[in-house]
Amino acid sequence: MKIVAILLSLSLLVLIHELGHYFFAKLFKTRVEKFYLFFNPYFSILRMKKVKGKWAFSFFSRKSPESFEKENENTEWGIGWIPLGGYCSVSGMSDGSHTSAKVLDSEVKPWEYRSKPAWQRLMIILGGVIMNFIGAIIIFSFILFFFGKESLPIQNASMGYDYNKVFLKNGFENGDIILSVNAKPITEMNQVVEELFLDNSSHCTVKRGDKIIKIMLPKDFSTQMNADNSSTFAIPRFPFIIDKFTTGSLAKAKGMMIGDSIVGINGVKTPTFRDFTKEISNYSNKEINLNFFRKGQEYNILIKLGENAKIGADSRSPYLIYPTKKIEYNFFESIPEGIAQGTNSLIVYVKQFKYLFSKKDTSQLEDVDTIGNLFPSTWNWKMFWNMTAFISIILGIINILPIPTLDGGYAMSTLWEMITKRKSSDR
């Protein structure tokens, strides 16, 4: 599922990005020679082009048909066989290859990229990034329209949260509920990410049992978090209430039912799902005495575990256990909220870039958001579109960096030309 999700998501985002280049190229009467989804070395799965006013198709071909070559004004559309990206080949634009280098030695044509004024070339270059951001906003808006926004208010998770090692090392305890950061009230966990990690906060207030405690944070707390390899910093603590059984479930075979709440193993209390998974891992190929509640009545059963030390039951989601907050949006309400969500995601991600250029964190460059792990192992349309929108913003930011071969490299050169009024060599 993760492989399918990442390929589908990136294919869609490449299409959106390249359509941005295509749109501005055609807007400024610049020819687009080829537009491909996926790369096509040696052969293409599909080629199609308008020839003499009608669409012509070529399947599994090594090169474009002769009839395609005669229609220079029209774009050849195609699908390659390597699903790792795509491209929009704009006439008269160099990508550093041997072929494009030859083009630059030829006479400038009025329909070519290099013949256009600098501001038009800049818009053609930035078209992909612009479409990435617009695409993310459109996706966020439609998510809000179709699904609404559901969140778990941080204080509604009454059992508190389990924290990673960086939090625990700096004074937090499992079960703490964060109330405020720098005296700013916190209602949702995404606010903690923004306030605690990205804005160099100095302290936060937590509820620990019946006490309210102030935790002072070191100056490098956000740096510690960004250097940590944990995929999550905090997860809500919730009881193990059986939601469904897996195939061949040992628990189901012993008479357990959906809705049963597991609270202990061999006399050891396991009030949360995480406590249970940690404790049961010690009993591979052993018999356990499982303690659980059903409709207020306590029960005990013996289960002989296998090598994987699992009982074959999944827990109910904390979103189904604790009261959540859900907001519905009509079509017109979803648009400004989608813009706000997209803008906020952009700001949060840009703020993280300060860690990429610090001496301490250069070793972490390759670890920033492994895209494949953003997707769940089971299919979920809402999660898929959320992750696609977020990755669209990531790709937009990465592409605008002033690095040769990226859009940002071309944009930087063009901006320099606009500032100095001197055109640099195309080569």
C-alpha positions as CSV (number, residue, x, y, z in Angstrom):
1,M,0.0,0.0,0.0
2,K,2.8,2.4,0.8
3,I,4.4,1.8,-2.6
4,V,1.1,2.3,-4.4
5,A,0.4,5.4,-2.4
6,I,3.8,7.0,-3.0
7,L,3.8,6.3,-6.7
8,L,0.3,7.6,-7.2
9,S,1.0,10.7,-5.1
10,L,4.2,11.6,-6.8
11,S,2.8,10.9,-10.3
12,L,0.0,13.3,-9.6
13,L,2.4,16.0,-8.2
14,V,4.8,15.7,-11.1
15,L,1.8,16.1,-13.4
16,I,0.7,19.2,-11.5
17,H,4.2,20.6,-11.4
18,E,5.0,20.1,-15.1
19,L,1.5,21.5,-16.1
20,G,2.6,24.7,-14.4
21,H,5.6,25.0,-16.7
22,Y,3.4,24.1,-19.7
23,F,0.7,26.6,-18.9
24,F,3.1,29.6,-18.7
25,A,5.0,28.5,-21.7
26,K,1.9,28.4,-23.8
27,L,0.7,31.6,-22.3
28,F,3.8,33.4,-23.6
29,K,3.6,31.6,-27.0
30,T,6.5,29.3,-26.3
31,R,6.6,25.9,-27.9
32,V,6.5,22.8,-25.7
33,E,8.1,20.0,-27.6
34,K,7.3,17.1,-25.2
35,F,5.3,16.6,-22.1
36,Y,5.8,13.2,-20.4
37,L,4.6,11.5,-17.2
38,F,7.5,9.2,-16.2
39,F,10.8,9.0,-17.9
40,N,11.2,7.2,-21.3
41,P,14.8,6.2,-22.1
42,Y,14.9,3.7,-25.0
43,F,11.1,3.5,-25.5
44,S,7.8,5.0,-24.5
45,I,4.6,3.2,-23.4
46,L,2.5,5.8,-25.1
47,R,3.2,8.7,-27.5
48,M,0.4,10.9,-28.8
49,K,0.3,14.1,-30.9
50,K,-2.1,16.2,-32.9
51,V,-1.2,15.6,-36.6
52,K,-3.1,17.4,-39.3
53,G,-5.8,18.3,-36.8
54,K,-6.3,14.7,-35.5
55,W,-4.8,12.8,-32.6
56,A,-2.3,10.2,-33.6
57,F,-1.1,7.5,-31.2
58,S,2.0,5.3,-30.9
59,F,2.4,2.5,-28.4
60,F,5.6,1.0,-27.1
61,S,7.7,2.8,-29.6
62,R,11.5,3.5,-29.5
63,K,11.2,6.9,-31.1
64,S,8.6,9.4,-32.3
65,P,6.9,8.5,-35.7
66,E,8.0,10.6,-38.7
67,S,4.5,12.2,-38.8
68,F,5.1,13.5,-35.3
69,E,8.3,15.2,-36.3
70,K,6.6,17.3,-39.1
71,E,4.1,18.8,-36.6
72,N,6.7,21.1,-34.8
73,E,4.1,23.5,-33.3
74,N,2.2,20.8,-31.4
75,T,3.3,19.1,-28.2
76,E,4.0,15.4,-28.1
77,W,2.3,13.9,-25.0
78,G,3.5,10.6,-23.6
79,I,3.9,8.1,-20.8
80,G,7.3,6.6,-20.0
81,W,8.1,3.4,-18.3
82,I,10.2,4.6,-15.3
83,P,7.7,5.9,-12.7
84,L,10.1,8.3,-11.0
85,G,9.0,11.7,-12.3
86,G,8.3,13.3,-15.7
87,Y,9.3,16.3,-17.7
88,C,8.1,19.2,-19.8
89,S,10.5,20.0,-22.7
90,V,10.3,23.7,-23.5
91,S,11.8,24.7,-26.9
92,G,15.1,26.5,-26.7
93,M,15.6,25.8,-23.0
94,S,18.9,24.1,-21.9
95,D,18.9,21.3,-19.3
96,G,22.7,20.9,-19.6
97,S,22.5,17.8,-21.8
98,H,24.4,17.2,-25.0
99,T,21.3,17.6,-27.2
100,S,20.2,20.9,-25.6
101,A,23.8,22.2,-25.9
102,K,23.5,21.8,-29.7
103,V,20.2,23.7,-29.6
104,L,21.9,26.7,-28.0
105,D,24.4,26.9,-30.9
106,S,21.6,27.4,-33.4
107,E,19.9,30.6,-34.3
108,V,17.3,31.9,-31.8
109,K,13.7,31.3,-32.9
110,P,10.8,33.6,-31.9
111,W,8.9,30.6,-30.3
112,E,11.8,29.6,-28.1
113,Y,12.2,30.1,-24.4
114,R,15.5,31.9,-24.8
115,S,13.9,34.5,-27.1
116,K,11.4,35.6,-24.4
117,P,12.0,38.6,-22.1
118,A,13.4,37.8,-18.7
119,W,10.1,38.2,-16.7
120,Q,8.3,35.7,-19.0
121,R,11.2,33.2,-18.7
122,L,11.0,33.6,-14.9
123,M,7.3,32.9,-14.9
124,I,7.8,29.8,-17.1
125,I,10.4,28.6,-14.6
126,L,8.4,29.3,-11.5
127,G,5.2,27.9,-13.1
128,G,5.9,24.4,-11.6
129,V,6.4,25.7,-8.1
130,I,3.4,28.0,-8.3
131,M,1.2,25.0,-9.4
132,N,2.6,22.9,-6.5
133,F,1.4,25.5,-4.0
134,I,-1.9,26.1,-5.7
135,G,-2.4,22.3,-6.0
136,A,-1.8,21.9,-2.3
137,I,-4.3,24.6,-1.4
138,I,-6.9,23.0,-3.8
139,I,-6.4,19.6,-2.2
140,F,-6.6,20.9,1.3
141,S,-9.8,22.8,0.4
142,F,-11.4,19.7,-1.0
143,I,-10.4,17.6,2.0
144,L,-12.1,20.1,4.3
145,F,-15.2,20.2,2.0
146,F,-15.6,16.4,1.8
147,F,-14.2,15.3,5.2
148,G,-14.3,18.4,7.4
149,K,-11.6,18.8,10.1
150,E,-11.5,16.4,13.0
151,S,-9.0,16.8,15.8
152,L,-8.4,15.4,19.2
153,P,-8.2,18.3,21.7
154,I,-5.0,17.7,23.7
155,Q,-6.8,17.8,27.1
156,N,-9.5,15.3,25.9
157,A,-6.8,12.6,25.9
158,S,-7.4,12.1,29.7
159,M,-4.7,9.5,30.1
160,G,-2.1,11.9,28.8
161,Y,0.6,11.2,26.3
162,D,3.7,9.0,25.9
163,Y,6.7,11.0,24.9
164,N,9.9,10.1,23.1
165,K,13.4,10.0,24.7
166,V,14.2,13.7,24.1
167,F,11.1,14.9,25.9
168,L,11.7,12.4,28.8
169,K,15.4,13.5,29.1
170,N,14.3,17.1,29.4
171,G,11.8,16.8,32.3
172,F,8.6,15.4,30.7
173,E,7.0,12.2,32.0
174,N,4.7,9.8,30.3
175,G,1.1,10.8,31.1
176,D,1.8,14.5,31.1
177,I,-0.7,16.7,29.2
178,I,0.8,19.9,27.7
179,L,-1.3,23.0,28.6
180,S,0.8,25.9,27.3
181,V,4.1,26.8,25.7
182,N,5.7,30.1,26.8
183,A,2.4,30.8,28.6
184,K,0.5,30.5,25.2
185,P,-2.4,28.0,25.7
186,I,-2.2,24.8,23.6
187,T,-5.3,23.0,22.4
188,E,-4.0,20.6,19.7
189,M,-0.7,18.7,19.2
190,N,0.1,20.4,15.9
191,Q,0.4,23.6,17.9
192,V,3.1,22.0,20.0
193,V,5.1,21.2,16.9
194,E,4.9,24.8,15.7
195,E,5.5,26.4,19.1
196,L,7.9,24.0,20.8
197,F,10.1,22.9,17.9
198,L,10.2,25.8,15.5
199,D,10.1,28.9,17.7
200,N,12.8,28.3,20.3
201,S,10.4,28.2,23.3
202,S,11.8,28.4,26.8
203,H,9.3,26.6,28.9
204,C,5.9,24.8,28.9
205,T,3.3,24.0,31.5
206,V,1.9,20.5,31.9
207,K,-0.7,18.7,33.9
208,R,0.7,15.8,35.8
209,G,-1.9,13.9,37.7
210,D,-3.5,16.6,39.9
211,K,-0.6,18.9,39.7
212,I,0.3,21.7,37.3
213,I,4.1,21.8,36.6
214,K,6.3,24.2,34.7
215,I,9.1,22.6,32.7
216,M,12.1,24.7,31.7
217,L,13.6,23.8,28.3
218,P,17.2,24.0,27.2
219,K,18.1,26.4,24.4
220,D,18.9,23.5,22.1
221,F,15.7,21.6,22.7
222,S,14.4,22.1,19.1
223,T,17.8,21.1,17.8
224,Q,17.7,17.9,19.8
225,M,14.3,17.1,18.5
226,N,15.2,17.6,14.9
227,A,18.4,15.5,15.3
228,D,16.3,12.7,16.9
229,N,15.3,9.8,14.7
230,S,11.9,9.2,16.2
231,S,9.0,9.4,13.7
232,T,6.7,10.8,16.5
233,F,7.4,12.9,19.6
234,A,4.2,12.1,21.5
235,I,1.2,9.8,21.1
236,P,-1.9,9.8,23.2
237,R,-2.2,7.1,25.9
238,F,-5.4,5.1,25.4
239,P,-6.8,1.8,26.8
240,F,-6.7,-1.4,24.8
241,I,-10.3,-1.8,23.7
242,I,-10.7,-4.5,21.1
243,D,-11.9,-3.0,17.8
244,K,-11.4,-6.0,15.5
245,F,-9.7,-9.4,15.2
246,T,-7.1,-10.6,12.7
247,T,-7.3,-13.8,10.8
248,G,-6.6,-16.8,13.0
249,S,-7.0,-14.7,16.2
250,L,-6.0,-16.4,19.4
251,A,-8.1,-14.0,21.4
252,K,-11.3,-14.6,19.3
253,A,-10.7,-18.4,19.6
254,K,-10.7,-18.1,23.4
255,G,-14.1,-16.3,23.3
256,M,-13.0,-12.6,23.6
257,M,-15.3,-10.1,21.9
258,I,-15.2,-6.7,20.3
259,G,-15.4,-4.0,23.0
260,D,-13.5,-6.1,25.6
261,S,-11.0,-3.9,27.5
262,I,-7.6,-5.6,28.3
263,V,-6.1,-4.3,31.6
264,G,-3.4,-6.8,32.6
265,I,-1.1,-9.7,31.8
266,N,0.0,-12.3,34.4
267,G,-0.9,-9.8,37.2
268,V,1.0,-6.9,35.6
269,K,-1.3,-4.0,35.0
270,T,-1.5,-2.7,31.4
271,P,-3.8,0.4,31.6
272,T,-2.8,1.6,28.1
273,F,-2.3,-0.1,24.7
274,R,1.4,0.8,24.7
275,D,1.8,-0.8,28.2
276,F,0.2,-4.0,26.8
277,T,2.4,-4.2,23.7
278,K,5.5,-3.6,25.7
279,E,4.6,-6.3,28.3
280,I,3.3,-9.0,26.0
281,S,6.6,-8.9,24.0
282,N,8.2,-10.7,26.9
283,Y,6.0,-13.8,26.4
284,S,6.9,-15.3,23.0
285,N,5.8,-19.0,22.9
286,K,4.5,-18.8,26.4
287,E,1.1,-19.0,28.1
288,I,-0.3,-15.8,29.6
289,N,-3.2,-15.0,31.9
290,L,-5.1,-12.2,30.2
291,N,-7.1,-9.9,32.4
292,F,-9.9,-7.9,30.8
293,F,-13.3,-6.2,31.4
294,R,-16.6,-6.8,29.6
295,K,-19.6,-4.6,30.4
296,G,-18.1,-3.8,33.8
297,Q,-17.4,-7.4,34.7
298,E,-13.8,-8.6,35.1
299,Y,-12.6,-11.8,33.4
300,N,-9.4,-13.9,33.1
301,I,-8.4,-16.3,30.3
302,L,-5.3,-18.3,29.5
303,I,-3.8,-17.9,26.0
304,K,-0.8,-19.8,24.6
305,L,1.1,-17.3,22.5
306,G,3.1,-18.1,19.3
307,E,6.5,-16.9,18.2
308,N,5.2,-13.3,17.4
309,A,3.7,-12.9,20.9
310,K,0.4,-11.5,19.5
311,I,-3.2,-12.3,20.5
312,G,-4.6,-11.3,17.1
313,A,-6.6,-8.2,18.1
314,D,-6.5,-4.6,17.0
315,S,-7.2,-1.7,19.4
316,R,-9.9,0.9,18.9
317,S,-8.4,4.2,17.7
318,P,-8.1,7.0,20.3
319,Y,-10.3,9.1,18.0
320,L,-13.1,6.7,18.8
321,I,-12.4,6.6,22.5
322,Y,-11.9,10.2,23.4
323,P,-14.3,13.1,22.4
324,T,-13.0,14.8,19.2
325,K,-13.7,18.2,17.8
326,K,-15.1,18.2,14.2
327,I,-15.9,21.1,12.0
328,E,-17.8,20.8,8.8
329,Y,-17.2,23.2,5.9
330,N,-19.4,24.1,2.9
331,F,-17.7,24.7,-0.5
332,F,-17.2,28.4,0.0
333,E,-16.0,28.0,3.6
334,S,-13.5,25.4,2.6
335,I,-11.6,27.6,0.2
336,P,-10.2,30.3,2.7
337,E,-9.6,27.6,5.2
338,G,-7.7,25.5,2.6
339,I,-5.6,28.6,1.8
340,A,-4.9,29.1,5.5
341,Q,-3.9,25.4,6.0
342,G,-1.7,25.5,3.0
343,T,0.0,28.7,4.0
344,N,0.5,27.4,7.6
345,S,2.1,24.2,6.2
346,L,4.4,26.2,4.1
347,I,5.5,28.4,7.0
348,V,6.1,25.4,9.3
349,Y,8.2,23.6,6.7
350,V,10.2,26.7,5.8
351,K,11.0,27.2,9.5
352,Q,12.6,23.7,9.6
353,F,15.2,24.7,7.0
354,K,17.2,26.6,9.7
355,Y,18.2,23.1,11.0
356,L,19.5,21.9,7.7
357,F,22.3,24.6,7.6
358,S,23.5,24.3,11.1
359,K,26.8,22.5,11.8
360,K,25.2,20.1,14.2
361,D,22.6,18.9,11.9
362,T,24.3,18.5,8.5
363,S,24.4,14.8,9.2
364,Q,20.6,14.8,9.3
365,L,20.1,16.1,5.8
366,E,19.3,12.7,4.4
367,D,16.8,12.0,7.1
368,V,14.3,14.9,6.6
369,D,10.8,13.3,6.2
370,T,11.4,10.0,4.3
371,I,8.4,10.5,2.0
372,G,7.4,6.8,1.8
373,N,6.9,6.6,5.6
374,L,4.5,9.5,5.6
375,F,1.8,7.1,4.2
376,P,0.0,4.5,6.3
377,S,0.3,0.8,5.5
378,T,-3.4,0.5,4.9
379,W,-5.3,2.6,2.4
380,N,-7.0,5.8,3.7
381,W,-8.2,8.4,1.2
382,K,-8.2,11.3,3.6
383,M,-4.6,10.5,4.8
384,F,-3.5,10.0,1.1
385,W,-4.8,13.4,0.1
386,N,-3.4,15.1,3.2
387,M,0.0,13.6,2.6
388,T,-0.1,14.5,-1.1
389,A,-0.9,18.1,-0.3
390,F,1.9,18.3,2.2
391,I,4.4,16.6,-0.2
392,S,3.3,19.1,-2.9
393,I,4.5,21.9,-0.6
394,I,7.7,20.1,0.2
395,L,8.5,19.6,-3.5
396,G,7.7,23.2,-4.3
397,I,10.1,24.4,-1.6
398,I,12.9,22.0,-2.7
399,N,12.5,23.0,-6.4
400,I,12.8,26.7,-5.6
401,L,16.2,26.3,-3.9
402,P,18.9,28.1,-5.9
403,I,20.6,24.9,-7.0
404,P,21.7,24.2,-10.6
405,T,19.3,21.9,-12.5
406,L,16.5,22.8,-10.2
407,D,13.9,25.5,-11.0
408,G,15.5,27.7,-8.4
409,G,18.8,27.6,-10.2
410,Y,17.2,28.9,-13.4
411,A,15.2,31.4,-11.5
412,M,18.3,32.8,-9.7
413,S,20.1,33.2,-13.0
414,T,17.1,35.0,-14.5
415,L,16.7,37.3,-11.5
416,W,20.3,38.2,-11.7
417,E,19.8,39.2,-15.4
418,M,16.7,41.3,-14.4
419,I,18.7,43.1,-11.7
420,T,21.9,43.7,-13.6
421,K,20.1,44.2,-17.0
422,R,22.8,42.0,-18.5
423,K,21.9,38.6,-20.0
424,S,24.4,35.9,-19.2
425,S,25.5,33.3,-21.7
426,D,22.8,30.7,-22.4
427,R,25.5,28.1,-22.2
